[in-house]
């Protein structure tokens, strides 16, 4: 079988091979253009404000408030909708002065630590981020989706 294929290609004219190569290149170019069109059609979701809620996957998430205390940005959140031992731990704060920050342990005087979530019982907790910035974008990720809140403290 392979021998017959090689013999048939060996006997082809240069013009035929060049036309075949140009046709393959045009097909690849067309496929890339279609893929690029499909990617650019999706617009990124708008950022939410503090006080607004969003549903992401099976979880309803609310950012209740945000404030600064010493060198910490404290963000109060409420989550409900899934039994997950780590449901409230996938938060990240991005700010202009720092890289993406993971939450640190919040002082016990400001509220409960974030951790497990329940299906029917809302989990309210406080996230703490070590940053000198008063602005940032808080991101929650779940079910391969992400929701963002703009934080702009006075």
N, C-alpha and C positions, 0 to 999 in steps of 0.2 A: 504494500500500500504506500509506504513512504517513498519507495523507489519510484513508483509511478508519479507521485506528486513532485518529486525533485526533477524528474525527466520533463514533466509538463512545464514547470517553472523555468527550467534550463532552456527550453525551446521558445520561450516568450520573447517578443521583441522589446527593445528598450522603451519604445514609445508606450507600449501597453503597461509595462512596469511603472513608468513615470505617472501615467494616468491613474493607475491603481493607488500609488502613494499619495497623489494629490487628493483623490477621493477620500482616502482614509483620514488625511489631515483635515479636510472640510467636515467630515463626520465628527471628529474629535472637537473641533472648534464649535460646531453647533451644539454638541452635548454640553460643553463648558458654558456656553452662553445661556442655555436653558437652566443649568444649575445656578448660575449667578443670578438670573432673574428670579428664581424661586427663593434664594436666600435674601435678596434685597427687598422682597415683597413683605416680609415680616417686619413690622415696626416694633421697637422695644416698648415694653409697658411703661406707662407714666409712673413717676414716683408719687407715693402717697405722703400725706402730711401727718404729723403727730396728732393722734386722736382718731385716725381713720383705721378701718378694718379691711382685711382681705381674706379670701379663701384660697388656700394653696394646697393642692392635693385633697386630702381628707381633713385638713385642719383649718379652723377659722382663727386668724391671728389679728390681734389689736395691739397697737402701740399707744398706750394710755397717756404717758407723759415722759418728759425728759428734763433733767436738771444737772447742774454741775455742783460738785462738792469736793473741795480741795483739788486734787489732781485727777478726779474721777468724773466721767460722764455717766450718770445713772439714768437708765431707761426702764420704765415700768411697762410690762407687757402682760397680755392675757391670751391664753391659748386654750382651745377646746376642740374635740373632734376625733381623737385617736388615742388608743392605749399604746403608749410608746415610752419606754424607760429613758430615752434620750430626746424626746420630742421638743423640748425647749432649749436645746443646747447648740443648735446649728445657726447661730447668729454671728454676723461679722460687721464691724464698723469700719468704713473707709472714710478717711479724712484727708484733706490736702496736705497736712503736715506730717502725718504718720502713715505707715503702710497699713494694710488691712489688719485690723485688730480683733483678736478673739476676746471674749469676755473673761474677766477675772472674778474671783470671789468677791461678792458685794458685802459691805459691812452688814452685820445682822440687824443693826438699828434702822436700816432703810427698807427692809423687806426680805421676803423669802428668796432663797437661791433658786435658779431655774434648773429644771431637771425633767422628771417624768410628767407625762400628760395623761389625761383620762378622756374617755369618749363623751360622757355626759356632764362631767364636773369641770368647770373652768379652772385653769391653773393660772394664778396671778403670781408674778415674780418680778425681780429687779435684776437687770443686767448692768454690770459695771465694766467700764472701759477706761484704761489708763491713757489719758490724752490731754494735751494742753489746748486742743482745738475746741471751739464752740460750735463748729459746724461739722457735718458729716452725712454720710449715707449709710443707714442701717439696713442690712440685708438679711432676710430669713430664707433658707433653702429647705425644700422638702419635695419629694417625689420628682426630682429632676426639674424643678421649677424654682423660681426666685421671685420674691417681692421686695421692693425697696421703699424706704421712708426717708424723706429729707428731714434732717434735724438741723435747726438753726436757732441756737440759744442766744438770748440777749446778753 
